[in-house]
Amino acid sequence: MSFTNGIYWVRQDLRLADNPALVAALEESQNVYIIYVLEQDKEIRERGAASKWWLYHSLKSLSEDIALRGGTLTIRQGIAKNVIPAFLDEVKGEAIFWNRCYEPEMIDRDKHLKTTLQNNKITVKTFNSALLSEPWEIKTYSVFTPYWKKLQEQPIPRPLDAPTFLQKTQNFIFSEKLEDLGLLPVSPDWAGGLRDTFVASEAAAIKRLETFLEENVDLYKEERDRPDKFSTSKLSPFLALGLISPRYIWHKSQQEIALNPNKKAAVDKFLSEVGWREFSYHLLFHFPTLPDKNLRKNFDKFPWQPDPIALKAWQQGKTGYPIIDAGMRELWHTGWMHNRVRMLVASFLIKDLLIPWQQGEAWFWDTLVDADLASNSASWQWVAGCGADAAPYFRIFNPTTQAQKFDPEGLYVKKWVPELRKLPAPQIHEPWNCSISVLKEAGVLLGKDYPLPLIDHKTARDRALAAFERIKIAQAGA
């Protein structure tokens, strides 16, 4: 062993399996101190409320897993670039090991910290645990298909086993109590739906993946766009905080193909969605303003029409479009939303209401348990048409026809918009077109029991297309 005292710094890798920084720390250090720092640097975007809830339970589970192996998780809060050097001094640490983060502010923080530590004769070793491929390894691609093809040509390292033993350090080390970090909602506790939907643990992540591959992946390619069915993995929250690694997902998926070759097409489609996460980090690394600014600069002149009242109706699931409202209510209740519906609600906010995509991204950041800076930013820019490999500007989702196609029996809408549950399909997706007798029989009075549409979709579509034409003309005249 090279070091007497080493530190493993937990960041967005709240797991023991496939954790290269932890493995290296254990291999190279006689004593390993494990620390998590709740970052309070104002230069780094603060987690949203749902993500904080998820972090609390993920940390609790990780702490228990570490304790079962004889170790201890130390928790501190503050500005990490100050806390980490102080902790190294406190435990007489000679080396620190961490897995890399790729958000722009975190890259800057880590570079500064690494230089400071090395100048003080501390060995710093960093690793990739969050991605299949480092974002700088594939160059110049801003379109997903060639990027994904290139990535699949690269060897994907096999995941590392979880350590079976973590030695308990002899010295008493002060640790903050999880309950004192202010991560859980109080007065009111709005997290009941989140608790009913997710269990935050590494074991739960592995079980979810195994169940999905064994029981659900067969129909993934055909049914992944159906919010009324259990057809997706719901692994995104676990990936967001690193309770499972993409390498683990990749190799488990390849094992499933080897056992059941007939699943290959479905598994490949599933892995391509993991690929979109990789692509988002690739974009964020090469375009660090992705979370805030349009990648396509002509969109800087887009004639947005910010509307606080319409924004609030969208946030609360009261737009008068059942599929949109169902998605926004699912998000508020569970901290998660089906991917097809995410596209629909984003398109509605941006293209029907002409509200800036950044306001939608901010709401998702606060309410998603899987809030992820790269995926969130890239996806909103994709829908808006201002990002890399973006949807064409004239692709404006019709919420009614989309709902009739992907929720044909109205089961998703009935679950999340129960005031419409007695309306028959497909009319449930356009209650404003139902006859008075049908509405009366269903006990629905529009404008009282359920809102009238915020805007007529055809009118909104024409308005959006005219707005897109204006920025094209402005660009041509520039």
C-alpha angles and dihedrals in degrees: 000000000000100000136042094206123025131173127217109201112207112214125147092343105085096170142081101220119082092008107144096181092054093045092050092048091053093046095048103035134066091208124026122200114197117207137177119194120201098219117231099172107132089213089068119070111254117236118257122249097262092046090052090054090050091047092052094054093040091053091047091053093045091049090053092048090051092048091051087059094049099261137112132229112216115205124200133165130211138073105335096214087061099035096051097055090046091051092049089053091046095055095032090244119187099186140023128205125197141162114240127257120206106202108118097240091047091050089053092047093049094048091052093046094046091053092048093050095045090050086057092052094256116143112232121197122180132187144187113248102140103062141043089229133016109255092238095053094077111052137203099000115134095159119078103223099058090039092054092045090053093047092053089056089062122086112254109216115236115254118259122242119251114257114255095208133039112184117232112236115236100224122079109249121193115238131185116240114247090229090061096057095081094233098131126076118249133181091040113022099209095171100092093106091048091053090050092051107041141034110203108218140107090241091054091051093052092046092049091052093047093048092047094050094045101041113014112029094080092078097033096105093051101035107030090104093056112098090185091066136063092243106129132070099236088212095133096095090052092049092047093065096026100251084143130021127232089231090058090049091047096051095041087053092050089050090053091052090050091052095041112024090179088070094059098102092048094045092047089053090050091050091050087063088055083050091058088057089053091048090052091055090046088055094045091052094050096037106036093177090064095111094057114018136054113257089210103061096204086073089067086080095049110134098236118184106209110203118180093194094052090043091054092048089053092048092050096045095247103123096117091243106108099208091049092047092046091055095048092048092048088052094050094046101041106019089238138082133195112260097237089051091048088060092048096050091045092050091048093052095045104035106024097038099026090224114153114265090231090069091055092046090052092052092049090048090057099042106035121091085203093052105158122173096216099043094039094050097042093047095050091048089047092056093043091053093235099100138075116296085000129179109266113265093244092058099101112164115231102221093206100051091040090053093048090051100044101028099034096162094040093238094137092049092046091054097051102027099042094169086074098043094110093056113101123240132284091020091059087076093059108030091165088069094050119108119253090248093053091048092047093050089051091049093242125140108184113228090026111045093023129011125253113243114287089224138358107260096220091051090046092049093052090048092050093049090051090051091051090050090054093058090046089053091045090051092049090052095047 
